[in-house]
Amino acid sequence: MLEKGFLFAALIAFGAGWGFSHPLTKIAVSEGYRHFGLIFWQLVLTSMLMALIALATRRKLVLSRPALRLYLVIAIIGTVLPNAATYQAAVYLPSGILSILLSLVPMLALPIALLLGNERFEPRRLLGLMFGLVAVLMIALPEASLPERAMLAFIPLAMIAPLFYAFEGNYVARWGTAGLDAVQVLLGGSLVGVVVALPLALGSGQWIDPRPPWGAPDYALMASAVIHGLVYTGYVWIIGRAGAVFAAQVSYLVMGFGVVWAMLFLGERYSLWVWAAFAVMLIGLALVQPRARESVTAQTH
């Protein structure tokens, strides 16, 4: 009973941490920092953190061909491309809206999983996908849903990230992790991502000078990188301890905490349409989540 309570507390902590990363993203872009510069330093910081964890736990960085292929997929599909879209969308959209839209990952993952043969068709989960799409329409279509109608153009941009995360999760479910654990995967993917992001940051003119003095965006970036590394590692640990179905419930917590943190720290307020979309998205998540006896690879960002 005590262990079960600890697992629930850990899951809530992970959801709160991941949810807090969404307002941090909004703060990171608040003073002119652009996506490739932010991604580069985020990956540098994550690499440093994961290297420390790897050293402390005596894990080695594997450099086999399957491992390098996995690192490249994690770096590009799981980090550089989705984060570039998220950072751009965060300039224009409220943080709470980003949290709701990012919760589309398991819904967008379903049709990809069906095409790859990772999942079998089930009407209940297809209905969950439809609820998710309805939630997006409830945010995008009514004139009273967004603070400014001009924000509507950036809804598709915000949906790029969950789509790439859905591809990433299905890649791992289909082809595995080359025998690597979460720390090794995130370390290798982050290091490869640094190599990919450096020329993009320099070539695009989005380089960020790391020297102090630092402002709110710099501290937000550092906090986001640390939270991502720690929570991702802890999330995979809880999958091994309590199962993927239990861990997949973090999707609700990430969305809920993301909205709450945005209200508390950014002063965001939402229309009734957005709150209704939030409720519809929760229903969609409940329908899409796998049953206890099903095998699933869960991925949350």
C-alpha positions as CSV (number, residue, x, y, z in Angstrom):
1,M,0.0,0.0,0.0
2,L,2.9,2.3,0.9
3,E,4.6,1.6,-2.4
4,K,1.4,2.2,-4.4
5,G,1.0,5.6,-2.7
6,F,4.7,6.4,-3.5
7,L,4.1,5.5,-7.2
8,F,1.0,7.8,-7.3
9,A,3.0,10.6,-5.7
10,A,5.8,10.1,-8.2
11,L,3.4,10.2,-11.1
12,I,1.9,13.4,-9.9
13,A,5.3,14.9,-9.4
14,F,6.3,13.9,-13.0
15,G,3.1,15.4,-14.4
16,A,3.6,18.6,-12.5
17,G,7.1,18.9,-13.7
18,W,6.3,18.2,-17.3
19,G,3.4,20.6,-17.1
20,F,5.6,23.3,-15.7
21,S,7.9,23.0,-18.8
22,H,5.1,24.6,-20.9
23,P,5.0,28.0,-19.1
24,L,8.8,27.8,-19.0
25,T,8.8,27.6,-22.8
26,K,6.6,30.7,-23.0
27,I,9.0,32.6,-20.8
28,A,12.0,31.4,-22.8
29,V,10.7,33.0,-26.0
30,S,9.4,36.1,-24.2
31,E,12.3,38.4,-24.9
32,G,13.4,37.5,-28.5
33,Y,15.2,34.2,-28.2
34,R,14.5,32.0,-31.2
35,H,14.0,28.3,-31.6
36,F,17.3,26.9,-32.9
37,G,19.4,28.8,-30.3
38,L,17.1,27.6,-27.5
39,I,17.2,24.0,-28.8
40,F,21.0,24.0,-28.9
41,W,21.5,25.1,-25.3
42,Q,18.6,22.9,-24.1
43,L,20.4,19.9,-25.6
44,V,23.7,21.0,-24.2
45,L,22.3,21.2,-20.7
46,T,20.3,18.0,-21.1
47,S,23.5,16.2,-22.3
48,M,25.5,17.4,-19.3
49,L,22.8,16.3,-16.9
50,M,22.4,12.9,-18.4
51,A,26.2,12.4,-18.6
52,L,26.3,13.1,-14.8
53,I,23.5,10.5,-14.2
54,A,25.3,8.0,-16.5
55,L,28.6,8.4,-14.7
56,A,26.9,8.1,-11.3
57,T,25.1,4.9,-12.3
58,R,28.0,3.5,-14.4
59,R,26.2,3.5,-17.7
60,K,28.2,3.6,-20.9
61,L,27.4,5.5,-24.1
62,V,26.9,2.9,-26.7
63,L,28.1,3.8,-30.2
64,S,26.9,0.8,-32.3
65,R,25.2,1.4,-35.6
66,P,21.7,0.6,-34.3
67,A,22.3,2.9,-31.3
68,L,23.5,5.7,-33.5
69,R,20.5,5.3,-35.8
70,L,18.2,5.5,-32.7
71,Y,20.1,8.6,-31.4
72,L,19.6,10.4,-34.8
73,V,15.8,9.6,-34.7
74,I,15.5,10.8,-31.1
75,A,17.5,14.0,-31.9
76,I,15.7,15.0,-35.1
77,I,12.1,13.6,-34.8
78,G,11.9,13.7,-31.0
79,T,13.7,17.0,-30.3
80,V,14.9,19.4,-33.0
81,L,11.8,19.5,-35.3
82,P,9.0,19.3,-32.6
83,N,10.8,21.8,-30.3
84,A,11.4,24.2,-33.2
85,A,7.6,24.2,-33.8
86,T,6.7,24.5,-30.1
87,Y,9.1,27.4,-29.5
88,Q,7.7,29.2,-32.6
89,A,4.1,28.6,-31.6
90,A,4.8,29.7,-28.0
91,V,5.6,33.2,-29.2
92,Y,2.0,33.6,-30.4
93,L,-0.2,31.1,-28.4
94,P,-1.1,31.0,-24.7
95,S,0.9,28.4,-22.7
96,G,-2.3,26.6,-21.6
97,I,-3.4,26.2,-25.2
98,L,0.0,24.6,-26.0
99,S,-0.6,22.2,-23.0
100,I,-3.9,21.1,-24.4
101,L,-2.7,20.6,-27.9
102,L,0.4,18.7,-26.8
103,S,-1.8,16.2,-25.1
104,L,-2.8,15.0,-28.6
105,V,0.3,12.7,-28.7
106,P,-1.5,9.4,-27.8
107,M,-4.4,10.3,-30.2
108,L,-2.1,11.1,-33.1
109,A,0.0,8.0,-32.3
110,L,-3.0,5.7,-32.8
111,P,-3.5,5.9,-36.6
112,I,0.3,5.7,-37.1
113,A,0.4,2.6,-34.8
114,L,-2.4,1.0,-36.9
115,L,-0.5,1.6,-40.1
116,L,2.7,0.2,-38.7
117,G,0.9,-2.8,-37.1
118,N,1.8,-1.7,-33.6
119,E,-1.8,-1.7,-32.5
120,R,-5.0,-3.5,-33.4
121,F,-8.1,-1.5,-34.4
122,E,-10.5,-0.9,-31.6
123,P,-13.7,1.3,-31.9
124,R,-13.3,2.7,-28.4
125,R,-9.9,4.2,-29.2
126,L,-10.9,5.5,-32.6
127,L,-13.7,7.3,-30.8
128,G,-11.1,8.8,-28.5
129,L,-9.2,10.1,-31.5
130,M,-12.4,11.8,-32.7
131,F,-12.9,13.5,-29.3
132,G,-9.4,14.8,-29.6
133,L,-10.1,16.3,-33.0
134,V,-13.3,17.9,-31.7
135,A,-11.4,19.5,-28.8
136,V,-9.0,21.1,-31.4
137,L,-11.9,22.4,-33.4
138,M,-13.5,23.8,-30.2
139,I,-10.3,25.9,-29.7
140,A,-9.9,26.9,-33.3
141,L,-13.4,27.6,-34.7
142,P,-15.4,29.7,-32.2
143,E,-14.5,33.4,-32.3
144,A,-14.6,33.6,-28.5
145,S,-12.1,30.8,-27.9
146,L,-8.7,32.6,-28.5
147,P,-7.7,36.0,-27.1
148,E,-7.0,37.1,-30.7
149,R,-8.3,35.6,-33.9
150,A,-4.8,36.0,-35.5
151,M,-3.6,33.2,-33.1
152,L,-5.7,30.8,-35.2
153,A,-3.0,30.6,-37.8
154,F,-0.6,29.1,-35.3
155,I,-2.8,26.2,-34.1
156,P,-1.5,23.9,-36.9
157,L,2.1,24.9,-36.0
158,A,1.5,23.9,-32.4
159,M,0.2,20.5,-33.6
160,I,3.5,19.7,-35.4
161,A,5.1,18.8,-32.1
162,P,2.6,16.1,-30.9
163,L,2.6,14.7,-34.4
164,F,6.4,14.2,-34.3
165,Y,6.3,12.8,-30.8
166,A,3.7,10.3,-32.0
167,F,6.1,9.3,-34.8
168,E,8.9,9.0,-32.3
169,G,6.9,6.8,-29.9
170,N,5.8,4.5,-32.7
171,Y,9.4,4.2,-34.0
172,V,10.5,3.0,-30.5
173,A,7.5,0.7,-30.2
174,R,8.2,-0.8,-33.6
175,W,12.0,-1.0,-33.7
176,G,12.9,-0.8,-30.0
177,T,15.8,1.0,-28.3
178,A,18.7,-1.2,-29.4
179,G,18.9,-2.7,-25.9
180,L,19.6,0.7,-24.3
181,D,17.9,2.1,-21.2
182,A,16.3,5.6,-20.9
183,V,19.4,7.3,-19.7
184,Q,21.5,6.0,-22.5
185,V,18.9,6.9,-25.1
186,L,18.4,10.4,-23.9
187,L,22.2,11.0,-23.5
188,G,23.0,9.7,-27.0
189,G,20.0,11.5,-28.5
190,S,21.0,14.8,-26.8
191,L,24.6,14.6,-27.9
192,V,23.6,13.9,-31.5
193,G,21.1,16.7,-31.2
194,V,23.8,19.1,-30.1
195,V,25.7,18.3,-33.3
196,V,22.6,18.8,-35.4
197,A,21.4,22.0,-33.7
198,L,24.8,23.9,-33.6
199,P,25.0,24.7,-37.3
200,L,21.3,25.5,-37.4
201,A,21.7,28.0,-34.5
202,L,24.8,29.6,-36.1
203,G,23.5,29.6,-39.7
204,S,20.1,31.0,-38.8
205,G,21.6,33.9,-36.8
206,Q,19.8,32.6,-33.7
207,W,22.9,32.0,-31.6
208,I,22.4,32.8,-27.9
209,D,25.4,34.2,-26.0
210,P,25.7,32.0,-22.8
211,R,27.6,34.6,-20.8
212,P,25.9,36.4,-17.9
213,P,24.1,38.5,-17.0
214,W,21.2,36.1,-17.4
215,G,17.5,37.0,-17.5
216,A,14.2,35.2,-17.1
217,P,14.4,33.4,-20.5
218,D,17.9,32.0,-19.6
219,Y,16.7,30.7,-16.2
220,A,13.6,29.3,-17.9
221,L,15.7,27.4,-20.4
222,M,18.0,26.0,-17.8
223,A,15.0,24.9,-15.6
224,S,13.3,23.3,-18.6
225,A,16.3,21.3,-19.5
226,V,16.8,20.0,-16.0
227,I,13.1,19.1,-15.6
228,H,13.0,17.3,-18.9
229,G,16.0,15.2,-18.1
230,L,15.0,14.2,-14.6
231,V,11.3,13.7,-15.3
232,Y,11.9,11.7,-18.5
233,T,14.3,9.4,-16.6
234,G,11.8,9.0,-13.7
235,Y,8.9,8.4,-16.1
236,V,10.7,5.5,-17.8
237,W,11.6,4.2,-14.3
238,I,7.9,4.2,-13.3
239,I,7.0,2.3,-16.5
240,G,9.3,-0.4,-15.4
241,R,8.0,-0.4,-11.8
242,A,4.3,0.0,-12.3
243,G,3.7,-0.7,-16.0
244,A,3.1,1.5,-19.1
245,V,-0.7,1.7,-18.6
246,F,-0.3,3.2,-15.1
247,A,2.4,5.5,-16.3
248,A,0.3,6.6,-19.3
249,Q,-2.0,8.4,-16.9
250,V,0.6,11.1,-16.7
251,S,-1.0,12.6,-19.9
252,Y,-3.9,13.9,-17.9
253,L,-1.6,15.4,-15.3
254,V,0.7,17.1,-17.8
255,M,-2.2,18.8,-19.5
256,G,-3.9,19.8,-16.2
257,F,-0.8,21.1,-14.5
258,G,0.2,22.9,-17.7
259,V,-3.0,24.8,-17.7
260,V,-2.9,25.5,-13.9
261,W,0.8,26.7,-14.0
262,A,0.0,29.0,-16.9
263,M,-2.8,30.6,-14.9
264,L,-0.7,30.9,-11.7
265,F,2.6,32.1,-13.2
266,L,1.6,33.7,-16.5
267,G,-1.8,35.1,-15.5
268,E,-3.5,33.4,-18.4
269,R,-7.3,33.1,-18.4
270,Y,-9.4,31.1,-20.8
271,S,-12.8,31.2,-22.4
272,L,-15.6,28.7,-21.8
273,W,-14.8,27.2,-25.2
274,V,-11.3,26.4,-24.1
275,W,-12.4,24.8,-20.8
276,A,-15.0,22.8,-22.8
277,A,-12.2,21.7,-25.1
278,F,-10.1,20.7,-22.0
279,A,-13.0,18.5,-20.8
280,V,-13.5,16.9,-24.3
281,M,-9.7,16.2,-24.5
282,L,-9.8,14.4,-21.1
283,I,-12.6,12.2,-22.4
284,G,-10.5,11.5,-25.6
285,L,-7.5,10.6,-23.5
286,A,-9.5,8.2,-21.4
287,L,-10.8,6.4,-24.5
288,V,-7.4,6.3,-26.3
289,Q,-5.5,5.0,-23.2
290,P,-4.8,1.2,-23.5
291,R,-6.5,-1.2,-21.1
292,A,-4.5,-2.8,-18.4
293,R,-3.8,-6.1,-20.3
294,E,-2.6,-4.3,-23.5
295,S,1.0,-3.8,-24.4
296,V,1.9,-0.2,-25.0
297,T,4.9,2.1,-25.3
298,A,4.0,5.4,-23.8
299,Q,5.8,8.7,-24.5
300,T,5.1,12.1,-23.1
301,H,6.9,15.4,-23.6
